[in-house]
Amino acid sequence: MTGVVTGVAVLVATVLVVVVLFLLARDRARGHGPGEADANTDEVVAGLMAELRKWQAEAAHWKATALRLQRELDER
């Protein structure tokens, strides 16, 4: 009988923890939906755009270098 009571107590405690976590998560997510900007969106987008500009500048540099080297080879 003690095992049954312990099992039920553990089950009730687990369900309570899950319900509390669900309610906390729902409360924290209130007002946030898919596609909506949050507090970090602008910072993340700015960082990604800066990285994109660096990669584009590097790609342009290596393209210009490749074209210059090809011209030098063609002149020989």
C-alpha positions as protocol buffer text, in pm:
chain_id: "A"
residue {
  index: 1
  type: MET
  ca { x: 0 y: 0 z: 0 }
}
residue {
  index: 2
  type: THR
  ca { x: 288 y: 235 z: 76 }
}
residue {
  index: 3
  type: GLY
  ca { x: 428 y: 186 z: -275 }
}
residue {
  index: 4
  type: VAL
  ca { x: 97 y: 286 z: -430 }
}
residue {
  index: 5
  type: VAL
  ca { x: 77 y: 602 z: -219 }
}
residue {
  index: 6
  type: THR
  ca { x: 437 y: 691 z: -308 }
}
residue {
  index: 7
  type: GLY
  ca { x: 368 y: 631 z: -678 }
}
residue {
  index: 8
  type: VAL
  ca { x: 58 y: 849 z: -672 }
}
residue {
  index: 9
  type: ALA
  ca { x: 246 y: 1122 z: -484 }
}
residue {
  index: 10
  type: VAL
  ca { x: 529 y: 1116 z: -739 }
}
residue {
  index: 11
  type: LEU
  ca { x: 278 y: 1126 z: -1026 }
}
residue {
  index: 12
  type: VAL
  ca { x: 91 y: 1421 z: -872 }
}
residue {
  index: 13
  type: ALA
  ca { x: 416 y: 1608 z: -806 }
}
residue {
  index: 14
  type: THR
  ca { x: 533 y: 1550 z: -1165 }
}
residue {
  index: 15
  type: VAL
  ca { x: 203 y: 1673 z: -1307 }
}
residue {
  index: 16
  type: LEU
  ca { x: 217 y: 1982 z: -1084 }
}
residue {
  index: 17
  type: VAL
  ca { x: 571 y: 2064 z: -1197 }
}
residue {
  index: 18
  type: VAL
  ca { x: 475 y: 2027 z: -1564 }
}
residue {
  index: 19
  type: VAL
  ca { x: 165 y: 2245 z: -1521 }
}
residue {
  index: 20
  type: VAL
  ca { x: 362 y: 2516 z: -1338 }
}
residue {
  index: 21
  type: LEU
  ca { x: 634 y: 2517 z: -1605 }
}
residue {
  index: 22
  type: PHE
  ca { x: 370 y: 2535 z: -1878 }
}
residue {
  index: 23
  type: LEU
  ca { x: 199 y: 2831 z: -1711 }
}
residue {
  index: 24
  type: LEU
  ca { x: 529 y: 3014 z: -1661 }
}
residue {
  index: 25
  type: ALA
  ca { x: 629 y: 2959 z: -2024 }
}
residue {
  index: 26
  type: ARG
  ca { x: 292 y: 3074 z: -2149 }
}
residue {
  index: 27
  type: ASP
  ca { x: 310 y: 3387 z: -1933 }
}
residue {
  index: 28
  type: ARG
  ca { x: 660 y: 3473 z: -2055 }
}
residue {
  index: 29
  type: ALA
  ca { x: 559 y: 3418 z: -2418 }
}
residue {
  index: 30
  type: ARG
  ca { x: 248 y: 3635 z: -2394 }
}
residue {
  index: 31
  type: GLY
  ca { x: 255 y: 3893 z: -2673 }
}
residue {
  index: 32
  type: HIS
  ca { x: 519 y: 3706 z: -2872 }
}
residue {
  index: 33
  type: GLY
  ca { x: 410 y: 3522 z: -3179 }
}
residue {
  index: 34
  type: PRO
  ca { x: 578 y: 3377 z: -3483 }
}
residue {
  index: 35
  type: GLY
  ca { x: 731 y: 3648 z: -3698 }
}
residue {
  index: 36
  type: GLU
  ca { x: 710 y: 3918 z: -3432 }
}
residue {
  index: 37
  type: ALA
  ca { x: 1023 y: 4108 z: -3338 }
}
residue {
  index: 38
  type: ASP
  ca { x: 1152 y: 4081 z: -2983 }
}
residue {
  index: 39
  type: ALA
  ca { x: 1414 y: 4271 z: -2784 }
}
residue {
  index: 40
  type: ASN
  ca { x: 1709 y: 4093 z: -2950 }
}
residue {
  index: 41
  type: THR
  ca { x: 1594 y: 4106 z: -3313 }
}
residue {
  index: 42
  type: ASP
  ca { x: 1756 y: 4439 z: -3406 }
}
residue {
  index: 43
  type: GLU
  ca { x: 2089 y: 4341 z: -3251 }
}
residue {
  index: 44
  type: VAL
  ca { x: 2093 y: 4003 z: -3424 }
}
residue {
  index: 45
  type: VAL
  ca { x: 1998 y: 4149 z: -3762 }
}
residue {
  index: 46
  type: ALA
  ca { x: 2263 y: 4421 z: -3730 }
}
residue {
  index: 47
  type: GLY
  ca { x: 2530 y: 4162 z: -3649 }
}
residue {
  index: 48
  type: LEU
  ca { x: 2427 y: 3938 z: -3939 }
}
residue {
  index: 49
  type: MET
  ca { x: 2424 y: 4230 z: -4182 }
}
residue {
  index: 50
  type: ALA
  ca { x: 2773 y: 4334 z: -4069 }
}
residue {
  index: 51
  type: GLU
  ca { x: 2899 y: 3979 z: -4126 }
}
residue {
  index: 52
  type: LEU
  ca { x: 2732 y: 3972 z: -4468 }
}
residue {
  index: 53
  type: ARG
  ca { x: 2902 y: 4299 z: -4568 }
}
residue {
  index: 54
  type: LYS
  ca { x: 3241 y: 4160 z: -4456 }
}
residue {
  index: 55
  type: TRP
  ca { x: 3189 y: 3841 z: -4659 }
}
residue {
  index: 56
  type: GLN
  ca { x: 3080 y: 4041 z: -4964 }
}
residue {
  index: 57
  type: ALA
  ca { x: 3385 y: 4267 z: -4937 }
}
residue {
  index: 58
  type: GLU
  ca { x: 3614 y: 3965 z: -4907 }
}
residue {
  index: 59
  type: ALA
  ca { x: 3448 y: 3797 z: -5206 }
}
residue {
  index: 60
  type: ALA
  ca { x: 3490 y: 4116 z: -5412 }
}
residue {
  index: 61
  type: HIS
  ca { x: 3858 y: 4134 z: -5311 }
}
residue {
  index: 62
  type: TRP
  ca { x: 3929 y: 3776 z: -5415 }
}
residue {
  index: 63
  type: LYS
  ca { x: 3735 y: 3818 z: -5739 }
}
residue {
  index: 64
  type: ALA
  ca { x: 3941 y: 4126 z: -5825 }
}
residue {
  index: 65
  type: THR
  ca { x: 4259 y: 3936 z: -5737 }
}
residue {
  index: 66
  type: ALA
  ca { x: 4160 y: 3643 z: -5958 }
}
residue {
  index: 67
  type: LEU
  ca { x: 4080 y: 3876 z: -6249 }
}
residue {
  index: 68
  type: ARG
  ca { x: 4413 y: 4054 z: -6209 }
}
residue {
  index: 69
  type: LEU
  ca { x: 4604 y: 3726 z: -6203 }
}
residue {
  index: 70
  type: GLN
  ca { x: 4415 y: 3603 z: -6508 }
}
residue {
  index: 71
  type: ARG
  ca { x: 4502 y: 3923 z: -6697 }
}
residue {
  index: 72
  type: GLU
  ca { x: 4868 y: 3878 z: -6603 }
}
residue {
  index: 73
  type: LEU
  ca { x: 4860 y: 3520 z: -6732 }
}
residue {
  index: 74
  type: ASP
  ca { x: 4688 y: 3624 z: -7054 }
}
residue {
  index: 75
  type: GLU
  ca { x: 4954 y: 3890 z: -7122 }
}
residue {
  index: 76
  type: ARG
  ca { x: 5234 y: 3631 z: -7118 }
}
